[in-house]
Amino acid sequence: PLEVIEPVSEHFRRILLRNNSGVNHLCYNVDDLPAAIAAMRDAGVRLGHVTPDGMVTLSHARMAYFNPEDTAGILIEFVEPRA
């Protein structure tokens, strides 16, 4: 499935639409975040965006953001939802 979102607050509007480039990032749901991160690392893609280590943990999910310098300028996010 493809999800298209619109920023719901002025704060996120400024962040997401600041350069008016269209796609902000691609997000993939994964079942095993450590394994998915390892596969990206093996392909030469580093963590590190949004937070210094690229990781975000919330009550409903764990997320990993990859360095756009390693992905042709596209921000890629992996999300492992929590039950």
C-alpha positions in Angstrom: 0.0 0.0 0.0 1.0 3.6 -0.5 0.1 6.3 2.0 0.2 9.9 1.1 0.0 12.3 4.0 -0.5 16.0 4.5 1.2 17.9 7.4 -1.4 18.5 10.1 0.4 21.3 11.9 2.2 24.5 10.9 5.4 23.1 12.4 5.4 20.0 10.2 4.3 22.1 7.2 7.4 24.2 7.5 9.6 21.1 7.8 8.0 18.9 5.1 7.3 21.6 2.6 10.3 23.9 3.1 11.9 23.1 -0.3 8.7 22.2 -2.1 10.4 19.2 -3.6 7.5 16.8 -3.7 8.4 13.5 -1.9 9.7 14.0 1.6 10.6 10.4 2.4 9.8 6.8 1.8 8.7 4.6 4.8 8.6 0.9 4.9 7.0 -1.3 7.6 9.4 -4.1 8.6 8.8 -7.1 10.9 12.4 -7.3 12.2 14.0 -3.8 12.5 17.5 -5.0 13.6 17.7 -7.4 10.6 16.4 -4.7 8.2 19.0 -2.3 9.5 21.7 -4.9 9.1 20.7 -5.5 5.5 20.9 -1.8 4.8 24.3 -1.5 6.6 25.6 -4.5 4.5 24.5 -2.5 1.4 26.6 0.5 2.6 23.7 2.6 3.9 24.3 4.3 7.2 21.8 5.2 9.9 21.7 8.9 10.9 18.9 11.3 10.2 16.2 12.9 12.4 18.3 11.9 15.5 22.1 11.5 15.7 21.9 7.7 15.5 18.9 7.6 13.2 16.7 5.7 15.8 13.4 6.8 17.2 11.4 4.7 19.8 7.8 5.5 20.6 5.2 3.6 22.4 3.6 2.3 19.2 6.7 1.7 17.0 10.5 1.7 16.6 11.8 3.6 13.6 15.2 3.9 11.8 16.1 6.7 9.5 18.9 6.3 7.0 21.4 8.9 5.8 20.1 10.4 2.5 23.7 10.8 1.4 23.7 7.0 0.9 20.3 6.8 -0.9 20.6 9.2 -3.8 19.2 12.0 -1.6 16.0 10.2 -0.6 15.3 9.8 3.1 14.3 6.2 3.9 12.5 5.2 7.1 11.9 1.7 8.4 9.1 1.2 11.0 8.6 -1.8 13.2 5.1 -1.4 14.7 4.6 -2.7 18.2 1.6 -4.8 19.1 
